[in-house]
Amino acid sequence: MSVLISILITFLVVILVLWLVQRLPLDGRMRQIVQLIVIVIGIISLLRYLAVF
């Protein structure tokens, strides 16, 4: 059960950070790079909770 809660919290944090990145005054290319970094970190985090790493 705690794994599901951890996955849900990680997913919500990634969504929140992506929303905050959208609100930053960055140009389009930089925003895409930051979004990609956030998504990759989120996926690695989720895989860690699923005991893949």
N, C-alpha and C positions, 0 to 999 in steps of 0.2 A: 504493500500500500504506500509506503514512504517513497518508493521509486516512482510511482505514478504522480505523487505530489511534487517530487523534484522535477520530473519531466514537465509537468504543467507550469511550474514556476519558471523554469528555464524558457519555455515557449513564450510565456507572457513577458518576460524580461526582454527577449529578442524582439518581440513585436513592439514593445515600448521604446526600445532603443532605435528601431527602424523608424518609428513615428517621429522621434526627436531629431533624427538625422534629416528627415524631410523638412523639418522646421528651421534647420540651420541655413544661414545665408551662404551657401556654397554653390560653385558652378556645377553644371550637370555631370561632368566627367568625375570630379572629385567626390560628388555625392554617390555616384555608382560604385566607386572604389570603396568608400566607407561602408556602403550597404553590403557589398560582397564580403568584406572582412567580417562584419557583424554576423552575416549568415553562416560563414564558414566556422566562426567561433561557436555559434549556436549549435551547429550540426555536430561539431566535435564534442561539445558539452553533452548533447543528447546521447551520442554514441558511448560516452563514458558512463552515463547513468545506465545504459543498457548492457554494460559490461563487455563491450566489444573491445575496448582498450584496457 
